């Protein structure tokens, strides 16, 4: 099956700094593919090369089997882009923001109106069609930016942190719409700092760090491979416990006063630890994609 995106040894340098350092991956039709990583990992630099905003330093990038370097004009009308910023026109109404944007794609007036009405209904903004941007909530603005990215009926939707800053209700509403779009055959490339979002939406993903890809795979497979099915947390913990865990061959990490044990196959371990430390100090929970992310990229802040 031809890939929608094919990235081959892609690089982006700013002087001596390598923002993207030779990454490769493919994205198939109707797939949601995630780019995850801490700040400075190279996600946004990769995204900007994908939609033609930033030139490629080295490597190859193909969209719909066409080479970006030489055939960008042939593919740009097949792409929808939802950037991090809510760069809507504050002087226009919700409806006029979409109608004005439709002109960039040479839609007829009738097609622009029909598509605008359909998208306003799909994102539950039809009752706000005449409202100015200044009157919208943050969640409404993000839904409108998403609607705008679909005005040209794209074959590929690029989402750069689409739900940043949204409350839980608005975030879940956006997720539901994105799931409907994916189920309808739309290919999605997603960057996000919300691990729950990536686990829910992505069929496959990569985790990047310092410009390189650390791992690639399906979310649940990565969880099982790198942290196991369950996590035991103890806080605070006694230092002598570390020797006991080492003797049993169990993998663990410490973060301040917190001890995290993963990949544990000893079904009686939690019960034994609970007897010693009590229920309030020792907890058992399912492993998550966030555990994988922190395990691979570390827990230090990236400014």
Number of C-alpha atoms within 10 A of each C-alpha: 5 11 13 20 21 20 19 16 14 22 25 23 16 9 7 6 10 16 22 28 21 18 19 16 16 15 21 16 18 18 20 25 25 28 25 23 25 22 15 16 22 25 26 19 20 21 21 16 19 22 18 14 10 13 16 21 15 15 15 17 22 20 24 18 13 16 15 22 14 8 12 16 11 13 19 16 16 16 20 23 19 23 19 16 12 15 11 19 15 12 11 16 19 28 22 18 21 28 22 13 17 23 14 11 12 12 16 11 12 9 15 21 17 12 21 25 17 15 22 21 14 14 18 15 20 17 10 16 18 13 16 17 21 15 13 14 11 18 20 20 19 28 26 26 22 25 23 24 22 23 23 22 15 18 19 27 24 25 21 22 18 24 23 16 12 16 11 11 10 17 18 14 14 21 17 12 15 18 16 13 15 18 13 10 13 19 24 29 21 24 23 20 18 14 17 12 19 23 19 11 21 21 17 20 24 20 21 25 23 18 24 22 21 14 13 16 16 15 22 16 13 20 23 17 11 17 23 21 17 18 20 20 21 22 17 13 18 12 10 8 12 16 10 11 14 11 9 10 10 15 13 18 13 14 9 9 11 14 20 18 20 20 19 19 11 9 8 9 12 19 13 11 17 16 10 11 16 13 14 9 15 21 17 15 10 12 20 21 22 16 18 21 22 13 13 16 16 12 11 8 7 9 6
